[in-house]
Amino acid sequence: MARHTESPEGRSVRLLRVGEQVRHVLSDILTRGEVHDDVLASHPVSVTEVRMSPDLRHATVFVKPLLGADEAQVLKALRTNTAFLQRSVASRVNTKYAAKLKFLADESFDEGSHIDAILRSPKVARDLGGDEEE
């Protein structure tokens, strides 16, 4: 008997799996230089994460240019070439619908650096040291 209802965990695994497939395909396309764009050719781009909508029709793609250089230019180039990238992804990822791609800068590295700097500040170190004495 076929299982027609899916648990929330099953959907999550499926969304993660498809998102990871899309991430790999986009990384491959960008690494091989398949997009004919001067900005993308001169800036290596990391696709750090792809989050799929529950219906798999939309993909939010988080990217980070190598060393964070010219992030705005890279995002503009990706957005300019979205149609080509969507077609390329659709031909390589087997889903019912071609996902619409939305490119965003991955801010998690900046947030992590900011948190790290806060934790290393003398004020926080003093407070942490105070807890150990008690």
C-alpha positions, 0 to 999 in steps of 0.5 A: 500500500502506497503511503500518501501522507508524509510526515513533517520529517519526511518533507524536511529530508526531501527539501534538504536533499533537493536543496543540496542537489540544486546547490551541487549543480549551481556550484558545478555550473559556476566552477566550470564557467558555464555562465558567460559573464565577465564578473562571474568569470573573475570572481569565484563564488561559493554556493553555501546553501540552498533552501527550497520552498515546501512545493519545490517551486522556489529556491533561495540560494545563498552565495559568498564570493571568495574573500567576500570581494565585490559581493554586490557586483557578483549578486547583480551578475547572478541575478542577471543570469538567473534565467540561464541558471534556472534552465541549467538547474532544471535540466540537471535536477529531476523535479516536477517543476523548474525552481525559480532561483533567488540569490542572496548574500550569505551573511552567516560568515559575517555574523559568526565573525561578529559573535567571535569578536564579541566573545573575545572582547576583554569585557566578556572574557572578564565576565566569563572568568568571574563565573569560574570563580563562583 
